[in-house]
Amino acid sequence: ATAACAGAVASGLRAALVDLSGTLHVEGTAIAGAVEAVRRLRSAGLSVLFVTNTTKESSTSLLATLTGLGLQVSSKDVFSSLTAARNLVRERGWRPMLLLTEDASRDFSEFTSSASPQPDTAVVVGLAPEHFHYERLTEAFRA
């Protein structure tokens, strides 16, 4: 496997995008060989970026899960669908209404200020069943 990693680097491969849930871990328990595989990728000279489409966990929680598995990871190594949404909201200057779990909402803390209540200009929707009820969805559709 190490030879395969070295061969990939020699052929021009520079990075590996690694999914989290079901690839590295299941419910926070490492999948056999996953942590060692990441170490081999890195030791072969590849950059490793951890990606996920989860919308229920903040970047901080994802980072804690990865470090709990025994991986050396920094926040710049983790990219989620919430990261993409936050970057777009920031780039466009939107004021988002968040239909997210409390944990996931932490990734949008820069946008939540009660000092200047202005109308929302975007709605960010994630896996947050507690927000999927008539009143909250009506509010979102009116945003």
N, CA, C and O atoms as CSV, one atom per row, in Angstrom:
chain,resi,resn,atom,element,x,y,z
A,1,ALA,N,N,0.825,-1.200,0.000
A,1,ALA,CA,C,0.000,0.000,0.000
A,1,ALA,C,C,0.861,1.252,0.000
A,1,ALA,O,O,0.525,2.233,-0.662
A,2,THR,N,N,1.983,1.230,0.743
A,2,THR,CA,C,2.866,2.386,0.756
A,2,THR,C,C,3.461,2.605,-0.621
A,2,THR,O,O,3.601,3.746,-1.060
A,3,ALA,N,N,3.811,1.533,-1.304
A,3,ALA,CA,C,4.339,1.638,-2.667
A,3,ALA,C,C,3.291,2.238,-3.591
A,3,ALA,O,O,3.630,3.030,-4.470
A,4,ALA,N,N,2.037,1.882,-3.413
A,4,ALA,CA,C,0.968,2.451,-4.231
A,4,ALA,C,C,0.847,3.946,-3.997
A,4,ALA,O,O,0.654,4.710,-4.943
A,5,CYS,N,N,0.961,4.373,-2.735
A,5,CYS,CA,C,0.906,5.806,-2.412
A,5,CYS,C,C,2.072,6.532,-3.068
A,5,CYS,O,O,1.891,7.596,-3.659
A,6,ALA,N,N,3.277,5.956,-2.965
A,6,ALA,CA,C,4.455,6.570,-3.566
A,6,ALA,C,C,4.303,6.646,-5.078
A,6,ALA,O,O,4.694,7.638,-5.693
A,7,GLY,N,N,3.737,5.604,-5.683
A,7,GLY,CA,C,3.502,5.611,-7.119
A,7,GLY,C,C,2.512,6.684,-7.529
A,7,GLY,O,O,2.673,7.323,-8.568
A,8,ALA,N,N,1.495,6.878,-6.716
A,8,ALA,CA,C,0.500,7.920,-7.001
A,8,ALA,C,C,1.140,9.297,-6.961
A,8,ALA,O,O,0.853,10.143,-7.808
A,9,VAL,N,N,2.008,9.525,-5.981
A,9,VAL,CA,C,2.699,10.806,-5.868
A,9,VAL,C,C,3.622,10.996,-7.071
A,9,VAL,O,O,3.683,12.081,-7.648
A,10,ALA,N,N,4.338,9.936,-7.446
A,10,ALA,CA,C,5.253,10.007,-8.588
A,10,ALA,C,C,4.503,10.331,-9.881
A,10,ALA,O,O,5.061,10.959,-10.780
A,11,SER,N,N,3.234,9.902,-9.979
A,11,SER,CA,C,2.456,10.161,-11.197
A,11,SER,C,C,1.794,11.538,-11.184
A,11,SER,O,O,1.078,11.891,-12.121
A,12,GLY,N,N,2.033,12.317,-10.123
A,12,GLY,CA,C,1.514,13.682,-10.096
A,12,GLY,C,C,0.381,13.921,-9.121
A,12,GLY,O,O,-0.051,15.062,-8.954
A,13,LEU,N,N,-0.110,12.888,-8.479
A,13,LEU,CA,C,-1.176,13.071,-7.496
A,13,LEU,C,C,-0.631,13.879,-6.323
A,13,LEU,O,O,0.440,13.573,-5.797
A,14,ARG,N,N,-1.367,14.909,-5.916
A,14,ARG,CA,C,-0.873,15.782,-4.846
A,14,ARG,C,C,-1.739,15.762,-3.601
A,14,ARG,O,O,-1.279,16.149,-2.527
A,15,ALA,N,N,-2.981,15.319,-3.720
A,15,ALA,CA,C,-3.878,15.393,-2.566
A,15,ALA,C,C,-4.887,14.256,-2.601
A,15,ALA,O,O,-5.178,13.680,-3.649
A,16,ALA,N,N,-5.410,13.952,-1.420
A,16,ALA,CA,C,-6.478,12.966,-1.284
A,16,ALA,C,C,-7.613,13.606,-0.502
A,16,ALA,O,O,-7.389,14.197,0.554
A,17,LEU,N,N,-8.817,13.491,-1.013
A,17,LEU,CA,C,-10.015,13.953,-0.317
A,17,LEU,C,C,-10.640,12.724,0.316
A,17,LEU,O,O,-11.000,11.775,-0.381
A,18,VAL,N,N,-10.770,12.740,1.643
A,18,VAL,CA,C,-11.225,11.560,2.372
A,18,VAL,C,C,-12.543,11.872,3.071
A,18,VAL,O,O,-12.622,12.800,3.876
A,19,ASP,N,N,-13.572,11.097,2.763
A,19,ASP,CA,C,-14.867,11.241,3.415
A,19,ASP,C,C,-14.747,10.781,4.867
A,19,ASP,O,O,-13.834,10.032,5.215
A,20,LEU,N,N,-15.664,11.232,5.701
A,20,LEU,CA,C,-15.593,10.904,7.122
A,20,LEU,C,C,-16.477,9.725,7.492
A,20,LEU,O,O,-15.984,8.606,7.634
A,21,SER,N,N,-17.754,9.954,7.648
A,21,SER,CA,C,-18.662,8.933,8.146
A,21,SER,C,C,-18.789,7.775,7.155
A,21,SER,O,O,-19.146,7.964,5.992
A,22,GLY,N,N,-18.490,6.586,7.642
A,22,GLY,CA,C,-18.560,5.398,6.811
A,22,GLY,C,C,-17.269,5.094,6.076
A,22,GLY,O,O,-17.122,4.014,5.504
A,23,THR,N,N,-16.326,6.036,6.083
A,23,THR,CA,C,-15.029,5.832,5.442
A,23,THR,C,C,-13.923,5.764,6.486
A,23,THR,O,O,-13.125,4.828,6.503
A,24,LEU,N,N,-13.886,6.774,7.362
A,24,LEU,CA,C,-12.915,6.787,8.464
A,24,LEU,C,C,-13.496,6.235,9.755
A,24,LEU,O,O,-12.803,5.593,10.545
A,25,HIS,N,N,-14.785,6.498,9.953
A,25,HIS,CA,C,-15.408,6.081,11.216
A,25,HIS,C,C,-16.895,5.810,11.023
A,25,HIS,O,O,-17.502,6.230,10.039
A,26,VAL,N,N,-17.458,5.101,11.984
A,26,VAL,CA,C,-18.903,4.911,12.083
A,26,VAL,C,C,-19.277,5.279,13.510
A,26,VAL,O,O,-18.817,4.659,14.469
A,27,GLU,N,N,-20.118,6.300,13.634
A,27,GLU,CA,C,-20.552,6.766,14.963
A,27,GLU,C,C,-19.367,7.052,15.892
A,27,GLU,O,O,-19.433,6.775,17.090
A,28,GLY,N,N,-18.281,7.608,15.334
A,28,GLY,CA,C,-17.128,7.979,16.141
A,28,GLY,C,C,-16.144,6.860,16.415
A,28,GLY,O,O,-15.130,7.085,17.076
A,29,THR,N,N,-16.416,5.661,15.926
A,29,THR,CA,C,-15.491,4.542,16.096
A,29,THR,C,C,-14.736,4.336,14.790
A,29,THR,O,O,-15.340,4.171,13.730
A,30,ALA,N,N,-13.409,4.347,14.876
A,30,ALA,CA,C,-12.581,4.223,13.676
A,30,ALA,C,C,-12.836,2.907,12.958
A,30,ALA,O,O,-12.990,1.862,13.590
A,31,ILE,N,N,-12.879,2.965,11.646
A,31,ILE,CA,C,-12.967,1.768,10.823
A,31,ILE,C,C,-11.564,1.165,10.771
A,31,ILE,O,O,-10.576,1.886,10.627
A,32,ALA,N,N,-11.487,-0.133,10.887
A,32,ALA,CA,C,-10.194,-0.827,10.923
A,32,ALA,C,C,-9.308,-0.406,9.754
A,32,ALA,O,O,-9.710,-0.491,8.593
A,33,GLY,N,N,-8.107,0.046,10.072
A,33,GLY,CA,C,-7.118,0.423,9.065
A,33,GLY,C,C,-7.241,1.833,8.536
A,33,GLY,O,O,-6.351,2.289,7.819
A,34,ALA,N,N,-8.311,2.544,8.863
A,34,ALA,CA,C,-8.537,3.868,8.294
A,34,ALA,C,C,-7.496,4.890,8.748
A,34,ALA,O,O,-6.962,5.641,7.932
A,35,VAL,N,N,-7.211,4.919,10.035
A,35,VAL,CA,C,-6.254,5.893,10.564
A,35,VAL,C,C,-4.870,5.620,9.988
A,35,VAL,O,O,-4.155,6.551,9.615
A,36,GLU,N,N,-4.497,4.365,9.916
A,36,GLU,CA,C,-3.193,4.014,9.343
A,36,GLU,C,C,-3.138,4.373,7.864
A,36,GLU,O,O,-2.091,4.800,7.378
A,37,ALA,N,N,-4.228,4.213,7.149
A,37,ALA,CA,C,-4.261,4.572,5.728
A,37,ALA,C,C,-4.017,6.066,5.543
A,37,ALA,O,O,-3.293,6.466,4.631
A,38,VAL,N,N,-4.609,6.888,6.391
A,38,VAL,CA,C,-4.387,8.339,6.327
A,38,VAL,C,C,-2.914,8.641,6.611
A,38,VAL,O,O,-2.311,9.474,5.934
A,39,ARG,N,N,-2.347,7.982,7.586
A,39,ARG,CA,C,-0.920,8.182,7.897
A,39,ARG,C,C,-0.040,7.811,6.705
A,39,ARG,O,O,0.945,8.493,6.420
A,40,ARG,N,N,-0.392,6.737,6.014
A,40,ARG,CA,C,0.391,6.323,4.841
A,40,ARG,C,C,0.272,7.351,3.712
A,40,ARG,O,O,1.256,7.665,3.043
A,41,LEU,N,N,-0.923,7.863,3.512
A,41,LEU,CA,C,-1.102,8.898,2.480
A,41,LEU,C,C,-0.211,10.098,2.777
A,41,LEU,O,O,0.473,10.615,1.894
A,42,ARG,N,N,-0.230,10.523,4.011
A,42,ARG,CA,C,0.585,11.684,4.397
A,42,ARG,C,C,2.075,11.393,4.297
A,42,ARG,O,O,2.845,12.228,3.825
A,43,SER,N,N,2.480,10.209,4.741
A,43,SER,CA,C,3.908,9.882,4.705
A,43,SER,C,C,4.412,9.756,3.270
A,43,SER,O,O,5.612,9.881,3.025
A,44,ALA,N,N,3.512,9.513,2.325
A,44,ALA,CA,C,3.884,9.463,0.908
A,44,ALA,C,C,3.952,10.861,0.302
A,44,ALA,O,O,4.295,11.018,-0.870
A,45,GLY,N,N,3.623,11.874,1.102
A,45,GLY,CA,C,3.717,13.251,0.620
A,45,GLY,C,C,2.421,13.845,0.109
A,45,GLY,O,O,2.420,14.949,-0.436
A,46,LEU,N,N,1.333,13.141,0.271
A,46,LEU,CA,C,0.039,13.671,-0.181
A,46,LEU,C,C,-0.571,14.593,0.876
A,46,LEU,O,O,-0.470,14.328,2.074
A,47,SER,N,N,-1.191,15.656,0.430
A,47,SER,CA,C,-2.016,16.464,1.315
A,47,SER,C,C,-3.329,15.717,1.494
A,47,SER,O,O,-3.854,15.141,0.541
A,48,VAL,N,N,-3.857,15.724,2.702
A,48,VAL,CA,C,-5.116,15.035,2.971
A,48,VAL,C,C,-6.124,16.060,3.475
A,48,VAL,O,O,-5.870,16.771,4.447
A,49,LEU,N,N,-7.269,16.126,2.806
A,49,LEU,CA,C,-8.365,16.993,3.215
A,49,LEU,C,C,-9.545,16.097,3.541
A,49,LEU,O,O,-9.905,15.219,2.757
A,50,PHE,N,N,-10.146,16.324,4.702
A,50,PHE,CA,C,-11.287,15.531,5.142
A,50,PHE,C,C,-12.556,16.263,4.733
A,50,PHE,O,O,-12.740,17.435,5.062
A,51,VAL,N,N,-13.428,15.569,4.017
A,51,VAL,CA,C,-14.643,16.177,3.486
A,51,VAL,C,C,-15.866,15.397,3.951
A,51,VAL,O,O,-15.803,14.192,4.196
A,52,THR,N,N,-16.979,16.114,4.066
A,52,THR,CA,C,-18.222,15.466,4.468
A,52,THR,C,C,-19.401,16.305,4.022
A,52,THR,O,O,-19.300,17.525,3.886
A,53,ASN,N,N,-20.513,15.638,3.799
A,53,ASN,CA,C,-21.738,16.354,3.458
A,53,ASN,C,C,-22.676,16.473,4.656
A,53,ASN,O,O,-23.842,16.833,4.493
A,54,THR,N,N,-22.187,16.179,5.847
A,54,THR,CA,C,-23.045,16.289,7.019
A,54,THR,C,C,-23.438,17.741,7.261
A,54,THR,O,O,-22.646,18.658,7.043
A,55,THR,N,N,-24.662,17.933,7.713
A,55,THR,CA,C,-25.132,19.283,8.046
A,55,THR,C,C,-25.594,19.360,9.488
A,55,THR,O,O,-26.246,20.327,9.882
A,56,LYS,N,N,-25.264,18.355,10.276
A,56,LYS,CA,C,-25.722,18.369,11.662
A,56,LYS,C,C,-24.605,18.606,12.667
A,56,LYS,O,O,-24.870,18.790,13.856
A,57,GLU,N,N,-23.344,18.604,12.198
A,57,GLU,CA,C,-22.213,18.789,13.104
A,57,GLU,C,C,-21.355,19.969,12.655
A,57,GLU,O,O,-21.083,20.138,11.466
A,58,SER,N,N,-20.937,20.776,13.617
A,58,SER,CA,C,-20.064,21.914,13.329
A,58,SER,C,C,-18.665,21.438,12.974
A,58,SER,O,O,-18.310,20.284,13.211
A,59,SER,N,N,-17.889,22.326,12.411
A,59,SER,CA,C,-16.491,22.028,12.102
A,59,SER,C,C,-15.726,21.655,13.363
A,59,SER,O,O,-14.866,20.774,13.337
A,60,THR,N,N,-16.037,22.323,14.457
A,60,THR,CA,C,-15.381,22.026,15.732
A,60,THR,C,C,-15.668,20.598,16.167
A,60,THR,O,O,-14.766,19.899,16.630
A,61,SER,N,N,-16.909,20.158,16.026
A,61,SER,CA,C,-17.269,18.787,16.390
A,61,SER,C,C,-16.600,17.770,15.471
A,61,SER,O,O,-16.135,16.727,15.931
A,62,LEU,N,N,-16.552,18.070,14.182
A,62,LEU,CA,C,-15.897,17.172,13.235
A,62,LEU,C,C,-14.410,17.047,13.563
A,62,LEU,O,O,-13.845,15.954,13.530
A,63,LEU,N,N,-13.795,18.164,13.875
A,63,LEU,CA,C,-12.379,18.166,14.248
A,63,LEU,C,C,-12.151,17.336,15.508
A,63,LEU,O,O,-11.180,16.584,15.593
A,64,ALA,N,N,-13.036,17.473,16.475
A,64,ALA,CA,C,-12.923,16.695,17.717
A,64,ALA,C,C,-13.059,15.199,17.434
A,64,ALA,O,O,-12.355,14.390,18.037
A,65,THR,N,N,-13.946,14.832,16.535
A,65,THR,CA,C,-14.102,13.420,16.169
A,65,THR,C,C,-12.817,12.886,15.552
A,65,THR,O,O,-12.355,11.800,15.901
A,66,LEU,N,N,-12.246,13.651,14.639
A,66,LEU,CA,C,-11.026,13.204,13.965
A,66,LEU,C,C,-9.850,13.099,14.929
A,66,LEU,O,O,-9.094,12.129,14.877
A,67,THR,N,N,-9.689,14.071,15.797
A,67,THR,CA,C,-8.590,13.988,16.762
A,67,THR,C,C,-8.845,12.852,17.752
A,67,THR,O,O,-7.905,12.223,18.236
A,68,GLY,N,N,-10.117,12.593,18.048
A,68,GLY,CA,C,-10.466,11.471,18.919
A,68,GLY,C,C,-10.119,10.124,18.306
A,68,GLY,O,O,-9.921,9.142,19.022
A,69,LEU,N,N,-10.046,10.079,16.980
A,69,LEU,CA,C,-9.650,8.846,16.285
A,69,LEU,C,C,-8.137,8.664,16.309
A,69,LEU,O,O,-7.625,7.598,15.965
A,70,GLY,N,N,-7.423,9.720,16.720
A,70,GLY,CA,C,-5.967,9.651,16.766
A,70,GLY,C,C,-5.279,10.316,15.591
A,70,GLY,O,O,-4.082,10.120,15.382
A,71,LEU,N,N,-6.019,11.100,14.823
A,71,LEU,CA,C,-5.438,11.798,13.677
A,71,LEU,C,C,-4.936,13.178,14.084
A,71,LEU,O,O,-5.541,13.848,14.920
A,72,GLN,N,N,-3.831,13.592,13.487
A,72,GLN,CA,C,-3.323,14.947,13.658
A,72,GLN,C,C,-4.014,15.804,12.598
A,72,GLN,O,O,-3.709,15.692,11.411
A,73,VAL,N,N,-4.944,16.656,13.027
A,73,VAL,CA,C,-5.767,17.412,12.094
A,73,VAL,C,C,-5.911,18.836,12.593
A,73,VAL,O,O,-6.015,19.074,13.796
A,74,SER,N,N,-5.917,19.784,11.665
A,74,SER,CA,C,-6.220,21.169,12.023
A,74,SER,C,C,-7.518,21.572,11.329
A,74,SER,O,O,-8.009,20.862,10.451
A,75,SER,N,N,-8.059,22.695,11.722
A,75,SER,CA,C,-9.344,23.129,11.162
A,75,SER,C,C,-9.266,23.329,9.651
A,75,SER,O,O,-10.268,23.140,8.962
A,76,LYS,N,N,-8.116,23.701,9.123
A,76,LYS,CA,C,-7.990,23.898,7.670
A,76,LYS,C,C,-8.041,22.581,6.892
A,76,LYS,O,O,-8.158,22.587,5.667
A,77,ASP,N,N,-7.953,21.457,7.603
A,77,ASP,CA,C,-7.985,20.139,6.963
A,77,ASP,C,C,-9.396,19.569,6.814
A,77,ASP,O,O,-9.569,18.494,6.239
A,78,VAL,N,N,-10.407,20.281,7.327
A,78,VAL,CA,C,-11.780,19.763,7.331
A,78,VAL,C,C,-12.661,20.691,6.499
A,78,VAL,O,O,-12.686,21.902,6.715
A,79,PHE,N,N,-13.386,20.101,5.541
A,79,PHE,CA,C,-14.284,20.873,4.681
A,79,PHE,C,C,-15.620,20.149,4.622
A,79,PHE,O,O,-15.689,18.985,4.230
A,80,SER,N,N,-16.682,20.848,5.016
A,80,SER,CA,C,-18.018,20.245,5.019
A,80,SER,C,C,-18.956,21.048,4.133
A,80,SER,O,O,-18.604,22.119,3.637
A,81,SER,N,N,-20.153,20.513,3.942
A,81,SER,CA,C,-21.161,21.262,3.193
A,81,SER,C,C,-21.506,22.554,3.929
A,81,SER,O,O,-21.863,23.550,3.299
A,82,LEU,N,N,-21.403,22.545,5.255
A,82,LEU,CA,C,-21.627,23.783,6.023
A,82,LEU,C,C,-20.519,24.791,5.750
A,82,LEU,O,O,-20.775,25.994,5.704
A,83,THR,N,N,-19.295,24.314,5.569
A,83,THR,CA,C,-18.188,25.206,5.215
A,83,THR,C,C,-18.495,25.892,3.892
A,83,THR,O,O,-18.326,27.104,3.759
A,84,ALA,N,N,-18.946,25.112,2.916
A,84,ALA,CA,C,-19.280,25.669,1.603
A,84,ALA,C,C,-20.412,26.680,1.718
A,84,ALA,O,O,-20.353,27.749,1.110
A,85,ALA,N,N,-21.441,26.351,2.492
A,85,ALA,CA,C,-22.574,27.264,2.662
A,85,ALA,C,C,-22.129,28.549,3.354
A,85,ALA,O,O,-22.497,29.643,2.925
A,86,ARG,N,N,-21.338,28.425,4.425
A,86,ARG,CA,C,-20.861,29.611,5.147
A,86,ARG,C,C,-20.023,30.498,4.228
A,86,ARG,O,O,-20.171,31.720,4.236
A,87,ASN,N,N,-19.144,29.882,3.435
A,87,ASN,CA,C,-18.305,30.662,2.518
A,87,ASN,C,C,-19.152,31.411,1.496
A,87,ASN,O,O,-18.858,32.563,1.176
A,88,LEU,N,N,-20.198,30.774,0.984
A,88,LEU,CA,C,-21.080,31.419,0.015
A,88,LEU,C,C,-21.860,32.562,0.665
A,88,LEU,O,O,-21.981,33.642,0.088
A,89,VAL,N,N,-22.388,32.323,1.862
A,89,VAL,CA,C,-23.133,33.364,2.581
A,89,VAL,C,C,-22.225,34.580,2.813
A,89,VAL,O,O,-22.643,35.721,2.619
A,90,ARG,N,N,-21.001,34.327,3.223
A,90,ARG,CA,C,-20.041,35.406,3.476
A,90,ARG,C,C,-19.713,36.151,2.179
A,90,ARG,O,O,-19.728,37.381,2.140
A,91,GLU,N,N,-19.417,35.395,1.122
A,91,GLU,CA,C,-19.039,35.981,-0.166
A,91,GLU,C,C,-20.138,36.870,-0.743
A,91,GLU,O,O,-19.865,37.924,-1.317
A,92,ARG,N,N,-21.386,36.426,-0.581
A,92,ARG,CA,C,-22.517,37.172,-1.154
A,92,ARG,C,C,-23.059,38.264,-0.228
A,92,ARG,O,O,-23.888,39.077,-0.635
A,93,GLY,N,N,-22.582,38.275,1.021
A,93,GLY,CA,C,-23.045,39.284,1.961
A,93,GLY,C,C,-24.472,39.053,2.447
A,93,GLY,O,O,-25.167,40.003,2.809
A,94,TRP,N,N,-24.905,37.805,2.457
A,94,TRP,CA,C,-26.257,37.480,2.889
A,94,TRP,C,C,-26.361,37.460,4.407
A,94,TRP,O,O,-25.360,37.293,5.103
A,95,ARG,N,N,-27.559,37.628,4.907
A,95,ARG,CA,C,-27.885,37.463,6.330
A,95,ARG,C,C,-28.746,36.200,6.429
A,95,ARG,O,O,-29.918,36.224,6.054
A,96,PRO,N,N,-28.186,35.114,6.920
A,96,PRO,CA,C,-28.896,33.837,6.857
A,96,PRO,C,C,-29.834,33.568,8.028
A,96,PRO,O,O,-29.534,33.879,9.181
A,97,MET,N,N,-30.965,32.988,7.696
A,97,MET,CA,C,-31.822,32.338,8.680
A,97,MET,C,C,-31.323,30.896,8.717
A,97,MET,O,O,-31.151,30.269,7.672
A,98,LEU,N,N,-31.091,30.375,9.912
A,98,LEU,CA,C,-30.503,29.048,10.029
A,98,LEU,C,C,-31.526,28.010,10.478
A,98,LEU,O,O,-32.113,28.126,11.554
A,99,LEU,N,N,-31.729,27.012,9.655
A,99,LEU,CA,C,-32.525,25.849,10.029
A,99,LEU,C,C,-31.530,24.712,10.214
A,99,LEU,O,O,-31.457,23.780,9.414
A,100,LEU,N,N,-30.766,24.823,11.299
A,100,LEU,CA,C,-29.668,23.909,11.599
A,100,LEU,C,C,-29.733,23.500,13.057
A,100,LEU,O,O,-30.395,24.149,13.867
A,101,THR,N,N,-29.036,22.409,13.385
A,101,THR,CA,C,-28.918,22.040,14.789
A,101,THR,C,C,-28.134,23.129,15.517
A,101,THR,O,O,-27.450,23.941,14.895
A,102,GLU,N,N,-28.244,23.130,16.816
A,102,GLU,CA,C,-27.493,24.107,17.604
A,102,GLU,C,C,-25.999,23.979,17.335
A,102,GLU,O,O,-25.300,24.983,17.191
A,103,ASP,N,N,-25.512,22.744,17.266
A,103,ASP,CA,C,-24.094,22.524,17.005
A,103,ASP,C,C,-23.704,23.056,15.630
A,103,ASP,O,O,-22.720,23.786,15.518
A,104,ALA,N,N,-24.439,22.715,14.594
A,104,ALA,CA,C,-24.118,23.162,13.239
A,104,ALA,C,C,-24.183,24.687,13.123
A,104,ALA,O,O,-23.417,25.282,12.363
A,105,SER,N,N,-25.076,25.314,13.859
A,105,SER,CA,C,-25.217,26.774,13.827
A,105,SER,C,C,-23.948,27.480,14.282
A,105,SER,O,O,-23.725,28.641,13.938
A,106,ARG,N,N,-23.117,26.791,15.050
A,106,ARG,CA,C,-21.856,27.400,15.518
A,106,ARG,C,C,-20.965,27.807,14.348
A,106,ARG,O,O,-20.183,28.750,14.468
A,107,ASP,N,N,-21.073,27.117,13.234
A,107,ASP,CA,C,-20.271,27.475,12.059
A,107,ASP,C,C,-20.717,28.800,11.438
A,107,ASP,O,O,-20.037,29.341,10.566
A,108,PHE,N,N,-21.845,29.312,11.886
A,108,PHE,CA,C,-22.388,30.559,11.345
A,108,PHE,C,C,-22.441,31.658,12.399
A,108,PHE,O,O,-23.183,32.628,12.247
A,109,SER,N,N,-21.665,31.514,13.458
A,109,SER,CA,C,-21.723,32.465,14.576
A,109,SER,C,C,-21.412,33.892,14.144
A,109,SER,O,O,-21.908,34.836,14.758
A,110,GLU,N,N,-20.613,34.069,13.116
A,110,GLU,CA,C,-20.284,35.422,12.658
A,110,GLU,C,C,-21.500,36.161,12.096
A,110,GLU,O,O,-21.476,37.385,11.963
A,111,PHE,N,N,-22.558,35.423,11.768
A,111,PHE,CA,C,-23.741,36.040,11.170
A,111,PHE,C,C,-24.877,36.244,12.163
A,111,PHE,O,O,-25.884,36.864,11.824
A,112,THR,N,N,-24.737,35.746,13.353
A,112,THR,CA,C,-25.824,35.824,14.322
A,112,THR,C,C,-25.540,36.938,15.325
A,112,THR,O,O,-24.794,36.766,16.289
A,113,SER,N,N,-26.154,38.069,15.065
A,113,SER,CA,C,-26.006,39.223,15.943
A,113,SER,C,C,-27.381,39.812,16.192
A,113,SER,O,O,-28.117,40.129,15.258
A,114,SER,N,N,-27.709,39.951,17.440
A,114,SER,CA,C,-29.005,40.552,17.768
A,114,SER,C,C,-28.891,42.063,17.892
A,114,SER,O,O,-29.894,42.741,18.115
A,115,ALA,N,N,-27.675,42.603,17.750
A,115,ALA,CA,C,-27.464,44.044,17.887
A,115,ALA,C,C,-28.182,44.822,16.788
A,115,ALA,O,O,-28.678,45.922,17.033
A,116,SER,N,N,-28.240,44.274,15.607
A,116,SER,CA,C,-28.860,44.951,14.472
A,116,SER,C,C,-29.797,43.986,13.767
A,116,SER,O,O,-29.420,43.381,12.763
A,117,PRO,N,N,-31.023,43.833,14.282
A,117,PRO,CA,C,-31.947,42.882,13.650
A,117,PRO,C,C,-32.383,43.367,12.276
A,117,PRO,O,O,-33.163,44.311,12.151
A,118,GLN,N,N,-31.869,42.710,11.261
A,118,GLN,CA,C,-32.226,43.007,9.880
A,118,GLN,C,C,-32.888,41.773,9.303
A,118,GLN,O,O,-32.677,40.665,9.796
A,119,PRO,N,N,-33.686,41.954,8.263
A,119,PRO,CA,C,-34.347,40.775,7.688
A,119,PRO,C,C,-33.333,39.804,7.074
A,119,PRO,O,O,-32.292,40.205,6.554
A,120,ASP,N,N,-33.673,38.522,7.152
A,120,ASP,CA,C,-32.825,37.498,6.558
A,120,ASP,C,C,-32.906,37.604,5.039
A,120,ASP,O,O,-33.952,37.936,4.480
A,121,THR,N,N,-31.788,37.318,4.385
A,121,THR,CA,C,-31.752,37.352,2.923
A,121,THR,C,C,-31.440,35.985,2.330
A,121,THR,O,O,-31.345,35.841,1.111
A,122,ALA,N,N,-31.280,34.980,3.190
A,122,ALA,CA,C,-31.009,33.614,2.732
A,122,ALA,C,C,-31.445,32.656,3.832
A,122,ALA,O,O,-31.541,33.034,5.000
A,123,VAL,N,N,-31.705,31.423,3.446
A,123,VAL,CA,C,-32.055,30.380,4.410
A,123,VAL,C,C,-31.075,29.227,4.213
A,123,VAL,O,O,-30.920,28.719,3.103
A,124,VAL,N,N,-30.416,28.817,5.299
A,124,VAL,CA,C,-29.507,27.677,5.265
A,124,VAL,C,C,-30.220,26.520,5.957
A,124,VAL,O,O,-30.560,26.604,7.137
A,125,VAL,N,N,-30.442,25.436,5.207
A,125,VAL,CA,C,-31.203,24.304,5.707
A,125,VAL,C,C,-30.279,23.094,5.854
A,125,VAL,O,O,-29.545,22.743,4.930
A,126,GLY,N,N,-30.325,22.470,7.019
A,126,GLY,CA,C,-29.567,21.246,7.264
A,126,GLY,C,C,-30.459,20.222,7.939
A,126,GLY,O,O,-31.665,20.425,8.079
A,127,LEU,N,N,-29.855,19.126,8.352
A,127,LEU,CA,C,-30.608,18.086,9.046
A,127,LEU,C,C,-30.894,18.564,10.465
A,127,LEU,O,O,-30.068,18.423,11.366
A,128,ALA,N,N,-32.075,19.127,10.638
A,128,ALA,CA,C,-32.476,19.683,11.930
A,128,ALA,C,C,-33.982,19.519,12.083
A,128,ALA,O,O,-34.728,20.491,11.966
A,129,PRO,N,N,-34.433,18.296,12.344
A,129,PRO,CA,C,-35.867,18.023,12.408
A,129,PRO,C,C,-36.622,18.926,13.378
A,129,PRO,O,O,-37.813,19.178,13.196
A,130,GLU,N,N,-35.935,19.410,14.401
A,130,GLU,CA,C,-36.611,20.284,15.368
A,130,GLU,C,C,-37.073,21.599,14.741
A,130,GLU,O,O,-37.892,22.305,15.331
A,131,HIS,N,N,-36.563,21.938,13.560
A,131,HIS,CA,C,-36.969,23.173,12.885
A,131,HIS,C,C,-38.002,22.937,11.789
A,131,HIS,O,O,-38.506,23.890,11.195
A,132,PHE,N,N,-38.315,21.688,11.524
A,132,PHE,CA,C,-39.233,21.386,10.439
A,132,PHE,C,C,-40.659,21.286,10.956
A,132,PHE,O,O,-41.225,20.200,11.089
A,133,HIS,N,N,-41.215,22.447,11.241
A,133,HIS,CA,C,-42.616,22.528,11.645
A,133,HIS,C,C,-43.223,23.750,10.955
A,133,HIS,O,O,-42.500,24.607,10.448
A,134,TYR,N,N,-44.517,23.820,10.939
A,134,TYR,CA,C,-45.243,24.811,10.162
A,134,TYR,C,C,-44.755,26.239,10.405
A,134,TYR,O,O,-44.465,26.958,9.449
A,135,GLU,N,N,-44.661,26.654,11.652
A,135,GLU,CA,C,-44.308,28.039,11.965
A,135,GLU,C,C,-42.913,28.394,11.465
A,135,GLU,O,O,-42.716,29.444,10.854
A,136,ARG,N,N,-41.961,27.530,11.722
A,136,ARG,CA,C,-40.573,27.826,11.347
A,136,ARG,C,C,-40.398,27.783,9.826
A,136,ARG,O,O,-39.696,28.623,9.264
A,137,LEU,N,N,-41.018,26.832,9.168
A,137,LEU,CA,C,-40.907,26.748,7.713
A,137,LEU,C,C,-41.619,27.918,7.037
A,137,LEU,O,O,-41.149,28.414,6.013
A,138,THR,N,N,-42.725,28.358,7.582
A,138,THR,CA,C,-43.414,29.533,7.053
A,138,THR,C,C,-42.500,30.749,7.165
A,138,THR,O,O,-42.397,31.546,6.233
A,139,GLU,N,N,-41.839,30.883,8.310
A,139,GLU,CA,C,-40.893,31.983,8.510
A,139,GLU,C,C,-39.774,31.921,7.471
A,139,GLU,O,O,-39.367,32.947,6.927
A,140,ALA,N,N,-39.287,30.727,7.204
A,140,ALA,CA,C,-38.205,30.555,6.219
A,140,ALA,C,C,-38.663,30.932,4.811
A,140,ALA,O,O,-37.930,31.586,4.069
A,141,PHE,N,N,-39.875,30.516,4.448
A,141,PHE,CA,C,-40.371,30.839,3.119
A,141,PHE,C,C,-40.601,32.336,2.935
A,141,PHE,O,O,-40.590,32.828,1.807
A,142,ARG,N,N,-40.804,33.041,3.995
A,142,ARG,CA,C,-41.021,34.495,3.935
A,142,ARG,C,C,-39.714,35.280,3.997
A,142,ARG,O,O,-39.704,36.488,3.763
A,143,ALA,N,N,-38.624,34.607,4.310
A,143,ALA,CA,C,-37.326,35.291,4.442
A,143,ALA,C,C,-36.825,35.756,3.081
A,143,ALA,O,O,-35.751,36.351,2.988
